[in-house]
Amino acid sequence: MSPKGFTVWFTGLPCSGKSTLAWMLQKQLKEINLPVEVLDGDEIRQILTKGLGYSKEDRNENIRRIAFVAKLLTRVGGVAIASAISPYRDTRDWARAQIGNFVEVYVNCPLEVCIQRDVKGHYAKALKGEMQHYTGISDPYEPPLHPEIELHTDQESLDESIHKLLDGLAARNLIAAARKQQAGPTDWKL
């Protein structure tokens, strides 16, 4: 087990790959016996932040609530994986200050690719003006200036992104890297 908890905070445009990476990372960290929970933005909005809209104020409140839960998990030695658009840089910086042991992961993917990946049709509705406050279309996304890890999901395979992520966590002494004997992401051990 990691000597202290930490939070991995995924940020990026809708459909950039945040949730997919978060759930895959959870799987990898469970395999090395770390206590880990995913705080997925879509799931959190159904329970913890139900009733909040998509104005800047509501989005910031959503992130503050996710950060509070991540802080609690981190404080007791767990690993919190937050997967939320979190479009505003100052709110992410606030979350970092609250949580402490924080790894910002920028899931960098061009808007055009995110639009192509959108199976729910949200981008199409936003482009037609049918959805207001949609990040990347009618609301801004402020990319991180200095993320600890940056993934390019339009250029990297899922395995490449997970390896890069695990390497980044190992470089920060949050997990220990195993001797790599195969090419798959399951080569990691504590």
C-alpha positions in Angstrom: 0.0 0.0 0.0 1.1 3.5 -0.7 2.4 5.2 2.5 0.0 8.0 2.0 -3.1 8.7 0.0 -3.2 10.7 -3.2 -5.7 12.1 -5.7 -5.4 11.6 -9.5 -7.5 14.4 -11.1 -8.4 13.8 -14.7 -9.4 17.0 -16.6 -10.2 17.5 -20.3 -13.0 18.2 -22.8 -16.1 16.0 -22.8 -15.4 12.7 -24.7 -11.6 13.1 -24.4 -11.3 9.8 -22.5 -11.2 10.8 -18.9 -13.7 8.2 -17.6 -12.2 5.3 -19.6 -8.8 6.1 -18.2 -10.1 6.6 -14.7 -11.8 3.2 -14.6 -8.7 1.5 -16.2 -6.4 3.2 -13.6 -8.7 2.0 -10.8 -8.4 -1.6 -12.1 -4.6 -1.3 -12.2 -4.3 0.2 -8.7 -6.6 -2.5 -7.3 -4.4 -5.1 -8.8 -1.5 -3.8 -6.6 -3.8 -3.7 -3.6 -4.3 0.0 -3.2 -7.6 1.2 -1.7 -9.0 3.2 -4.6 -12.3 4.9 -5.6 -13.4 6.6 -8.8 -15.3 9.9 -8.5 -16.8 10.0 -11.9 -18.3 13.4 -12.8 -21.4 11.8 -14.5 -22.1 9.6 -11.5 -21.4 12.3 -8.9 -24.0 14.6 -10.7 -26.7 11.9 -10.3 -26.2 11.7 -6.5 -23.9 14.1 -4.7 -24.5 17.2 -6.9 -28.0 16.5 -8.2 -29.8 19.7 -8.8 -26.7 21.7 -9.9 -26.8 23.1 -13.4 -24.0 24.0 -15.7 -23.4 27.6 -15.0 -19.9 28.6 -13.9 -21.1 28.8 -10.3 -22.7 25.4 -10.4 -19.8 23.8 -12.1 -17.4 25.2 -9.5 -19.7 23.9 -6.7 -19.7 20.5 -8.3 -15.9 20.5 -8.3 -15.7 21.7 -4.7 -17.9 18.8 -3.6 -15.8 16.2 -5.6 -12.6 17.8 -4.1 -14.0 17.4 -0.6 -14.7 13.7 -1.1 -11.2 13.3 -2.7 -9.6 15.1 0.2 -11.3 12.7 2.7 -10.2 9.6 0.8 -6.7 11.0 0.4 -6.4 11.9 4.1 -7.2 8.3 5.2 -4.6 6.8 2.9 -6.8 6.0 -0.1 -6.5 6.8 -3.7 -9.2 9.1 -5.2 -9.5 9.2 -8.9 -11.5 12.2 -10.0 -12.8 12.2 -13.5 -14.6 15.5 -14.2 -14.4 18.1 -17.0 -13.5 20.7 -14.3 -13.1 23.4 -17.0 -11.9 26.2 -14.9 -8.2 26.4 -13.9 -8.7 28.4 -10.7 -11.2 25.8 -9.4 -8.7 23.0 -10.2 -6.0 25.0 -8.4 -8.4 25.3 -5.4 -9.0 21.6 -5.4 -5.2 21.0 -5.5 -4.7 23.3 -2.5 -7.5 21.6 -0.5 -6.4 18.0 -1.3 -2.6 18.3 -1.0 -1.2 15.2 -2.6 -2.7 15.9 -6.0 -1.7 14.7 -9.5 -3.3 16.7 -12.3 -3.8 14.6 -15.5 -4.7 16.6 -18.6 -6.5 14.4 -21.1 -5.6 16.4 -24.1 -7.7 15.6 -27.2 -8.7 17.9 -30.0 -12.2 19.2 -30.0 -12.8 17.6 -33.5 -11.9 14.2 -32.2 -14.1 14.6 -29.1 -17.0 15.5 -31.3 -16.5 12.4 -33.4 -16.4 10.2 -30.2 -19.7 11.7 -28.8 -22.1 8.8 -28.7 -24.7 10.7 -26.6 -25.0 13.5 -29.3 -24.3 16.3 -26.8 -21.9 18.1 -29.0 -24.3 18.0 -31.9 -27.0 19.5 -29.7 -24.6 22.2 -28.4 -23.5 23.1 -31.9 -27.2 23.6 -32.9 -27.8 25.7 -29.8 -30.0 23.1 -28.2 -27.7 22.7 -25.2 -26.4 25.7 -23.3 -23.2 25.9 -21.3 -21.6 23.0 -23.1 -17.8 23.0 -22.5 -15.8 23.4 -25.6 -18.7 24.9 -27.6 -20.7 27.5 -25.6 -18.6 27.5 -22.5 -14.8 27.7 -22.2 -12.3 25.0 -21.2 -9.1 26.3 -19.6 -6.3 23.7 -20.2 -3.9 23.2 -17.3 -0.7 25.2 -17.6 1.5 22.7 -15.9 -0.2 19.3 -15.4 1.9 16.6 -13.8 0.9 14.2 -16.6 -0.5 15.0 -20.1 -2.1 12.3 -22.2 -2.9 12.6 -25.9 -5.8 10.2 -26.4 -6.0 11.0 -30.0 -2.4 9.8 -30.6 -1.9 7.2 -27.9 -3.6 3.8 -27.5 -5.3 3.1 -24.2 -2.4 0.9 -23.1 0.1 3.6 -24.0 -1.8 6.2 -22.0 -2.1 3.9 -19.0 1.7 3.1 -19.1 2.4 6.9 -19.3 0.1 7.4 -16.4 1.6 4.6 -14.3 5.1 5.9 -15.1 4.1 9.3 -14.0 2.8 8.0 -10.7 5.9 5.9 -10.1 8.1 8.9 -10.9 6.4 10.7 -8.0 6.9 7.8 -5.7 3.2 7.2 -5.4 3.5 3.6 -6.7 6.6 1.5 -7.3 7.3 0.4 -10.8 7.8 -3.3 -11.3 10.3 -4.8 -13.7 8.5 -4.8 -17.0 8.4 -8.2 -18.5 5.5 -7.7 -20.9 4.0 -4.8 -22.8 0.7 -4.7 -21.0 -0.3 -2.3 -18.2 -0.7 -5.1 -15.7 3.1 -5.3 -15.3 2.9 -2.9 -12.4 3.3 -4.0 -8.8 3.8 -2.2 -5.6 
